[in-house]
Amino acid sequence: MNKGARSSDAFTIVEMLVSISIFTIITSLVLTNYPKFSEHFALERTAQEVAQSFREAKTLSLAVTVTATELAVGTKTGYGVHFEQNSKNYLIFSDIYPDIPNKIFDVNSDRIDSSYNIQADATVTGFCAGNDCILNSTFQMMDIVFTRPEPAITFFAGDSGAMLEQNEQNISIFITNGKGETKRVVVWKSGQISVK
């Protein structure tokens, strides 16, 4: 039997050491970047969850049956999402106000349907209105309300609160993680919702 032919079928110790070295280098690169990747992924997931909350409020405003109060008063209940700046919580609410929906969240009269906690190392850091907007820290809160039957969308923002101008076609909610990375959830009056 030819000794040279037999040794070419097996790994040499040098080939094995080179393979292990390459594997070790790749593994160490992945593990050193894992925390950054994990934080970025958590921020993306959080922004998608916020966008999904808008879709849930929109669906509720389309799917809920008319209540006796709505029939008597002649108004339609809206469903909205309420945010506060620098908060890790937000909620979906029924805009029922005492008798007539006022298209904002009223702590003492509106019904809270769902409350959400942002699990990741992220917070809602601000809001803005318009296409080319930047983070605006003057607004302390933001309500986005979907009113039946269309659903018509109303944006309400501010410290004491002020209905945003009717010509504003979209608003943005900024979510920032501990590393300073920011995602923006955009809601258009047409009902489109996206994450940027």
N, C-alpha and C positions, 0 to 999 in steps of 0.2 A: 504494500500500500504506500502511496506517495505521501510523505510527511508534510510537504508544502500545501497540498490540496486540503488536508484535514484542518490545518491551522487557519485557513482563510474562511472557514465556515463559522468560526467563533469570534467573540469580541476579544480584543486585547485589553489589557489593564489600562492603557492610555486612552482608548476609545471610551471605556467605561467612566474614567475620571473626567473626561471632557463632557460627556453627557450629564453626569451628576453636577458638574460646575455650571453648565448652562441652565439646568433645572433650578439650581439654588439661586442663581442670579435673577431669573424670571420670577420665582416665588418671592424673593425679597422685594423686588420692585412692586409686585402686586400688593403685598402686605403693607408696605410703607404708604401706598396711595389709597389703601382701603378706607381709612377714616374720612378722607376728603371725598371719595366716591360715595361713601355711606351718607354723609351730610348732604351732598348734592342730591342724591336720590330721595332722601327724606323730604327735602324742600320741594322737589318736583311732585312727590306723592301728596304733600300737604296742599299745594296749589291745585292739584287735580281734585282733591276732596272738597275744597272750597267751591270749585266750578261745579262739581256734582251737587252741592247744596243749592246752588242757583237753579239747576235743572229740576231738583226736587220741588222747590217752591213754585216754579213755573208749572210743573205737572199738577201740583195740588190746586193751583188756581184754575186749571182747566177741568179737573176731574171731580171736584167736590159738588155735591148736590146743593141746591138752593135751600137756605134755612127759612124758617117762618118769619124771623126778623127781617131778612132781606126782602121777602115778599111784601111784608107790611110797610116797610120804609121805602122800598123801591131802589135800594142800593145793592151792590155786589161786594161780598167780602173779598179782600185781597190777601195774598200770602207774600211774605217778604223775608229778607235775610237782613239781620242787624249786626253791624260790626262796630267796635270801638277801637280807637287807635291804641297801639302798644298793648294789645290784649292777646291772650292765648285762647279766648273763648269767642264764639259767635253763635247765633241762634236763628231758627226759622220760626216765624210767628204768624198768627192769624190776625189780620188787621180788622178787628171788630169794633174798636173804640166804643164808647158807651152805646151808641145806636148807629152812627154813620162812620164808615171807614174814613180815616184822615190821612192815609198813605204814609204814616210814620209809626215807629214802634213806641207805644205808650206802656210804660212799666206796670202801671196799676190797672190797666183795662184790657190790653191785648193778651191773647192766649199764646203761650209758648208751646209750639208743637214739638220742636226738637232743639236740644242744646248740644253744641259740639265743643270739644277741647282739642286744641292743636297739640298733638303728641310730640312732634319733633322739636328740636331746638330752634323754633321759629316763632315769630309773632307777626301780627298785622301791624305794619309800621306806618301806614298812611293811605291816602286816597287822592285821586285827581279826576278831573272831568275833561273830556275832549280828546281829539286824536293824537296830538303831539304833546301830551301832558307829561309832567314830571312829578315826582313825589311831593305832595303838598301836606305839610304838617299842620296847617291851620284848621283843617277839618278834624274834629275830635271824634266824630261818628259818621256812619254812613248806613242808610236804609235803602234797599232796593226792593220795591213792592210790585208784584204782578197782580193786577186787578182784572177780574173776569168781566166780560166773556172773551175778550180779544186774545190774550191778556195784554192790557195796556201796562207799560212799565213806567214807574215813577222813580226818580233818583232824589234822595233827600240827604243833605250833608250839612255839616257845620258843627259848631260848638253848642250854640243855643238852637241851631237847626234852621235851615233855610232851603226851600225847594230850589233845586238847581234850575238854571235857565232851560226853557223848553227846547232851545236850539242845540243843546248838548246832546249828541247822538250816542255817546258812550261814557262809561266811567271805568276806572281801574282801581283795584284793591292791590296794594303792595304787601307781599309777604317776604320777610327777610330772616335768614338764619343767623346763627352766632358768628359765622365767618364773614358776614356782610354780603353774601350772595342774595339776590332778590329775584323773585318771580312776580309777575303781574297777571292778575285775573281780570279780563276785560269783559264787560257786559254791554251789549248794544241795545238800543231801544227796539230794534227789530227782533230781539230775542236771542241773537247769536251770543254764545259764551265761549271764550277761548283763554288759553294760558300762554303767556309769552315770557 
